[in-house]
């Protein structure tokens, strides 16, 4: 690992450890997706994820993470409908038509991995499906800007322009992506909004989690009294997708894998497929 003025740049050996962890994260989400259907509870999914992670000799990264009111109690953040991020797994059964975002992190061999995916349970409306597709597109566009020589603002601009200007959605300002390595959250912060050509220059070896959080309505949010659950103020649906990537000279390298999750979705009749244009 080498240090810049503010950021930690990872060696190839470190990147391989983080990649392994990120692939464990996405395989965990894919395993959870097999059981995601109307009637299942967040607690049941959370227990399944924790068992899967520990069976792979890793630790859940989120469980016990310090909060302002209490430490986070779950292995997964499970955010339904108007909940944007940091939803606490509960005992309420998931229903037909719910939008379910699942964020997962693991720690193994001294490093972290992180990724997220939003699912459409059953027959969601075309309006909701378009939100999910657009948010995935935002993630791909942002990753396309994560190359050496570009700036952090180029990443945020790609998300903001596609979500706000082209699609009319609300882009969350209060939560951002982040660096990742020996800590779950490292510098730099990676906002989903910004101006092209502004912000820190990206250098090869920087590992960051890019995670667009997009509201169907406005970008206004509320934080529940638990200190964790962030919801859309207008109570409209929200979507959240996340990849961990490493900045390279010509094209960012994605360390997590949504393909395994897409395969699990395709094999689950209770889930709608969310495809993006390639």
Secondary structure, DSSP 4 states (H G I P E B T S, - for coil): -EE-SS-EEPPHHHHHHHHHHHHHHHHHHHHHHTT-STT-BHHHHHHHHHHHHHHTT-EESSTT---SSS----SEEEEETTEEE-PBP-SSBP-TT-EEEEEEEEEETTEEEEEEEEEEESS--HHHHHHHHHHHHHHHHHHHT-BTT-BHHHHHHHHHIIIIITT-PEEPSS--EEE-SSSSSEEEEE-S---TT-SPBP-TTBEEEE--EEESS-S-EEE-TTSS-EEETT---EEE-BEEEE-BSSS-EE-S-SHHHHHHHHT-TTEE------
